[in-house]
Amino acid sequence: MKEQAAEVPDRVWMTYEQAAAYCNVDRVTLWRSVKRGELRAGGVRRAVRFHRDDLDEFMRSGGNASRR
């Protein structure tokens, strides 16, 4: 079975899958960065979302964006 790639949306808020596709990294990389406090994520319980500006800053910093 072929795995479908998550589409990179034209949205400001993205899911883990969308954010991973947007940053061209694995979703586990995002999860670890959130756990270490290097990337901000918002949402309620399991409905985690990433803001595009935070993802852009995360990528510009080489994956070491600090929390504001």
C-alpha positions as MATLAB code, in Angstrom:
seq = 'MKEQAAEVPDRVWMTYEQAAAYCNVDRVTLWRSVKRGELRAGGVRRAVRFHRDDLDEFMRSGGNASRR';
ca = [
       0.000    0.000    0.000;
       1.290    3.406   -0.913;
       1.545    5.996    1.861;
       0.030    9.345    0.937;
       2.048   12.457    1.676;
       0.344   15.167    3.681;
      -0.483   18.198    1.593;
       1.164   21.425    2.624;
      -1.777   23.733    3.158;
      -2.110   27.413    2.495;
      -3.139   27.820    6.126;
      -1.630   29.542    9.111;
      -2.234   26.625   11.522;
      -1.085   23.091   10.625;
      -1.353   19.572   12.022;
       1.728   17.453   12.784;
       1.528   15.831    9.350;
       1.086   19.122    7.523;
       3.853   20.800    9.535;
       6.226   17.892    8.887;
       5.570   18.140    5.147;
       5.961   21.936    5.274;
       9.351   21.644    7.041;
      10.386   18.500    5.166;
      11.111   16.647    8.420;
       9.609   13.644   10.175;
       6.761   14.276   12.601;
       8.883   12.692   15.359;
      11.419   15.493   14.861;
       8.665   18.023   15.495;
       7.402   16.092   18.521;
      10.897   15.970   20.058;
      11.417   19.672   19.412;
       8.139   20.479   21.172;
       9.136   18.283   24.140;
      12.520   20.086   24.391;
      10.837   23.489   24.224;
      12.434   24.357   20.890;
       9.148   24.642   19.007;
       5.781   25.982   20.115;
       2.622   24.001   19.529;
      -0.929   24.915   20.430;
      -4.225   23.153   20.629;
      -6.406   21.120   22.904;
      -5.334   17.646   24.024;
      -4.501   15.642   20.904;
      -5.569   18.374   18.455;
      -2.074   19.872   18.249;
      -1.448   22.669   15.744;
       1.633   24.595   14.670;
       1.635   28.209   13.557;
       3.413   28.809   10.254;
       5.487   31.680   11.712;
       6.782   29.380   14.481;
       7.678   26.721   11.906;
       9.493   29.291    9.758;
      11.494   30.503   12.775;
      12.232   26.900   13.774;
      13.640   26.151   10.326;
      15.631   29.418   10.131;
      17.252   28.630   13.458;
      18.300   25.181   12.286;
      15.783   23.488   14.521;
      16.741   25.376   17.662;
      14.061   28.055   17.933;
      13.560   29.086   21.525;
      10.173   29.639   23.104;
       8.937   33.199   23.293;
];
